Amino acid sequence: MPGQLEEELAQLTTKEKAAVARSLIDALDEKWDEDVERLWMEEAESRYAAYRRREAKTTLAPDVFYRVWEGLRK
């Protein structure tokens, strides 16, 4: 961490430091959320394209629900 910034942060009150920390965390969360959203969209588009090309293994919803139900009963 740059020395000047570290010195300035040391002069802040606990409440001010908490506000800076919250701001930094929020900034990181926003970037992470954008990246995750983009990656999930790419994955969804890729899976849909594979489905349309009939390359994806699919399972009927009733079969999925049955397997889930059976798993819960054990």
DAGI-V171771 format. One record per helix or strand. SS is the DSSP state (hx for helix, st for strand). FROM is the first residue (numbers start at 1). LEN is the number of residues. If there is no record, write none. Layout:
# DAGI-V171771
ss: {SS,SS}
from: {FROM,FROM}
len: {LEN,LEN}
This chain:
# DAGI-V171771
ss: {hx,hx,hx}
from: {3,14,61}
len: {8,39,13}
